[in-house]
Amino acid sequence: MTEFKRIPPAQAQALREQGAVVVDVRDPQTFASSHIAGALHLDNHSLHSFITGADLDKPVVVVCYHGNSSQSAAAYLVGQGFSDVYSLDGGFELWRTTYPDETAQSAPQ
């Protein structure tokens, strides 16, 4: 795969069930208040360590608010050598209405 693919929540859920890594690029406070269960938060501080420690062939689903910023982040990951990258269409907002039981909150710091 040389480009990322845009996928709906149902396909993202299927990938999750098969072991895909879900990364969330929203701001830390929003991520902490609610995110896809098991998702990793990525920002400018954690991005490098994620890339250097990741399996570049493992599927990655990128999530943002509504599915726009995740496309840029997905394209960036493809450029860093990831071979199987997806952007969640509709973002977390569509996810939480589709799969309300598949969300989590981070413990307060």
C-alpha positions as CSV (number, residue, x, y, z in Angstrom):
1,M,0.0,0.0,0.0
2,T,1.5,3.3,-1.0
3,E,-1.4,5.5,0.3
4,F,-3.8,5.3,3.2
5,K,-7.4,4.3,2.8
6,R,-10.4,6.1,4.3
7,I,-12.7,3.7,6.1
8,P,-16.1,3.7,7.9
9,P,-16.4,2.8,11.6
10,A,-17.5,-0.8,10.8
11,Q,-14.3,-1.5,8.9
12,A,-12.2,0.2,11.6
13,Q,-13.9,-2.1,14.2
14,A,-13.2,-5.2,12.1
15,L,-9.5,-4.1,11.8
16,R,-9.4,-3.5,15.6
17,E,-10.7,-7.0,16.2
18,Q,-7.9,-8.3,14.0
19,G,-5.2,-6.5,16.1
20,A,-4.8,-3.2,14.2
21,V,-3.3,-0.3,16.2
22,V,-5.7,2.6,16.7
23,V,-4.0,6.0,17.1
24,D,-5.9,9.2,18.1
25,V,-4.4,12.5,17.1
26,R,-6.9,14.8,18.9
27,D,-5.7,17.1,21.7
28,P,-4.7,15.4,25.0
29,Q,-7.7,16.7,27.0
30,T,-10.2,15.5,24.5
31,F,-8.5,12.2,24.2
32,A,-8.5,11.8,28.0
33,S,-12.2,12.6,28.3
34,S,-13.2,9.9,25.7
35,H,-11.5,7.8,23.0
36,I,-11.8,4.5,21.3
37,A,-11.0,1.7,23.8
38,G,-7.4,0.7,23.5
39,A,-6.4,3.7,21.3
40,L,-3.0,5.3,21.7
41,H,-2.7,9.1,21.9
42,L,-0.3,10.5,19.4
43,D,1.0,14.1,19.4
44,N,4.2,15.8,18.5
45,H,5.9,14.5,21.7
46,S,4.9,10.8,21.3
47,L,5.1,10.5,17.6
48,H,8.8,9.8,17.2
49,S,8.8,7.0,19.8
50,F,5.7,5.5,18.3
51,I,7.2,5.4,14.8
52,T,10.6,4.0,16.0
53,G,8.9,1.3,18.1
54,A,6.1,0.3,15.7
55,D,5.7,-2.7,13.5
56,L,5.5,-0.9,10.1
57,D,3.5,-3.7,8.6
58,K,0.8,-3.9,11.3
59,P,-2.4,-2.1,10.3
60,V,-2.9,1.4,11.8
61,V,-6.2,3.2,12.1
62,V,-5.8,7.0,12.6
63,V,-8.6,8.8,14.4
64,C,-9.3,12.6,14.8
65,Y,-12.5,14.6,15.6
66,H,-14.4,14.3,12.3
67,G,-12.0,12.5,9.9
68,N,-10.1,15.4,8.4
69,S,-6.9,15.8,10.4
70,S,-6.5,12.0,10.5
71,Q,-6.0,12.0,6.7
72,S,-2.9,14.2,7.1
73,A,-1.6,12.1,9.9
74,A,-2.3,8.9,8.0
75,A,-0.4,10.3,4.9
76,Y,2.5,11.2,7.2
77,L,2.7,7.6,8.6
78,V,2.7,6.2,5.1
79,G,5.6,8.5,4.3
80,Q,7.4,7.2,7.4
81,G,7.2,3.6,6.0
82,F,4.0,2.3,7.4
83,S,2.5,-0.1,4.8
84,D,-1.2,-0.5,6.0
85,V,-2.7,2.8,7.2
86,Y,-6.3,3.9,7.4
87,S,-8.1,7.1,8.3
88,L,-11.4,6.8,10.1
89,D,-14.1,8.6,8.1
90,G,-16.4,10.6,10.4
91,G,-13.7,10.5,13.1
92,F,-14.3,9.9,16.8
93,E,-17.7,11.7,16.6
94,L,-19.1,9.1,14.2
95,W,-17.4,6.3,16.1
96,R,-19.0,7.1,19.4
97,T,-22.5,7.2,17.9
98,T,-21.8,3.9,16.1
99,Y,-20.0,2.1,18.9
100,P,-20.9,3.8,22.2
101,D,-19.8,0.8,24.2
102,E,-16.3,0.8,22.6
103,T,-15.1,4.0,24.1
104,A,-13.0,4.7,27.2
105,Q,-11.8,7.4,29.4
106,S,-8.2,8.0,30.6
107,A,-7.6,7.9,34.4
108,P,-7.0,11.4,35.8
109,Q,-3.4,12.4,36.0
